[in-house]
């Protein structure tokens, strides 16, 4: 058994790259469609998926120890908390008379 670093196959890296290109096209396509209040939610969801792909495969977290996976998972949980807080502020602004959220 080799004690060297794990090497991700080129086929996997190109597949992830292709998925990132498709998600980029989805981001651009979503920007040209008026989704109303869902515009920020759709953009942040696509961005989160892209970030997850980059972290898992290009940063090789998928092949790391469980502790590393827990720390990265905690980072994504924290990101979700921040997104929820931001979206709740953004959507509820009209309730306190600050202005229209969209």
C-alpha positions as CSV (number, residue, x, y, z in Angstrom):
1,X,0.0,0.0,0.0
2,X,1.4,3.4,-1.0
3,X,1.8,6.1,1.7
4,X,1.9,8.9,-0.9
5,X,-0.8,11.4,-1.6
6,X,-4.1,10.3,-3.2
7,X,-4.2,11.1,-7.0
8,X,-7.5,12.0,-8.4
9,X,-8.0,10.5,-11.9
10,X,-8.0,12.9,-14.8
11,X,-11.4,11.6,-15.9
12,X,-12.9,12.7,-12.6
13,X,-11.3,16.1,-12.8
14,X,-12.6,16.7,-16.3
15,X,-16.0,15.5,-15.3
16,X,-16.1,18.0,-12.5
17,X,-14.8,20.7,-14.8
18,X,-17.6,19.9,-17.3
19,X,-20.2,20.1,-14.4
20,X,-18.8,23.5,-13.4
21,X,-19.1,24.7,-17.0
22,X,-22.8,23.5,-17.1
23,X,-23.4,25.3,-13.8
24,X,-21.8,28.4,-15.1
25,X,-24.2,28.3,-18.1
26,X,-27.1,27.7,-15.6
27,X,-26.0,30.8,-13.7
28,X,-25.9,32.9,-16.8
29,X,-29.3,31.6,-18.0
30,X,-30.9,32.2,-14.6
31,X,-29.6,35.8,-14.7
32,X,-31.6,36.5,-17.8
33,X,-34.9,35.1,-16.4
34,X,-37.0,37.1,-13.9
35,X,-37.7,34.7,-11.1
36,X,-39.0,37.4,-8.8
37,X,-38.1,36.8,-5.2
38,X,-36.3,33.6,-6.0
39,X,-33.5,35.3,-8.0
40,X,-31.0,35.4,-5.0
41,X,-32.0,32.0,-3.8
42,X,-31.4,30.4,-7.2
43,X,-28.1,32.2,-7.7
44,X,-26.9,31.2,-4.2
45,X,-27.9,27.6,-4.7
46,X,-26.0,27.3,-7.9
47,X,-23.0,29.0,-6.3
48,X,-23.1,26.6,-3.3
49,X,-23.2,23.6,-5.6
50,X,-20.2,24.9,-7.5
51,X,-18.3,25.6,-4.3
52,X,-19.1,22.1,-3.1
53,X,-17.7,20.5,-6.3
54,X,-14.5,22.6,-6.0
55,X,-14.0,21.8,-2.4
56,X,-14.7,18.1,-2.8
57,X,-12.7,17.3,-5.9
58,X,-10.2,20.0,-6.6
59,X,-9.2,20.5,-3.0
60,X,-9.5,16.7,-2.5
61,X,-11.6,16.8,0.6
62,X,-13.5,13.8,-0.7
63,X,-10.4,11.7,-0.2
64,X,-9.3,13.3,3.1
65,X,-9.8,12.1,6.7
66,X,-13.1,12.2,8.5
67,X,-12.0,15.1,10.6
68,X,-11.4,17.2,7.6
69,X,-14.8,16.3,6.2
70,X,-16.4,17.3,9.5
71,X,-14.7,20.7,9.4
72,X,-15.7,21.3,5.8
73,X,-19.2,20.2,6.6
74,X,-19.3,22.6,9.5
75,X,-18.2,25.4,7.1
76,X,-21.1,24.6,4.8
77,X,-23.5,24.5,7.7
78,X,-22.2,28.0,8.8
79,X,-22.6,29.2,5.1
80,X,-26.3,27.9,5.2
81,X,-26.9,29.8,8.5
82,X,-25.5,33.0,7.0
83,X,-27.6,32.6,3.8
84,X,-30.8,32.0,5.8
85,X,-30.1,35.1,7.9
86,X,-29.4,37.2,4.9
87,X,-32.4,36.0,3.0
88,X,-34.7,36.5,6.0
89,X,-33.5,40.1,6.2
90,X,-33.8,40.7,2.5
91,X,-37.3,39.3,2.2
92,X,-38.7,40.9,5.4
93,X,-37.4,44.5,4.7
94,X,-40.8,45.6,3.4
95,X,-42.5,44.6,6.7
96,X,-40.6,47.3,8.6
97,X,-40.9,50.0,5.9
98,X,-37.3,50.0,4.8
99,X,-38.1,49.4,1.1
100,X,-39.1,46.9,-1.4
101,X,-36.9,43.8,-1.4
102,X,-37.2,43.3,-5.2
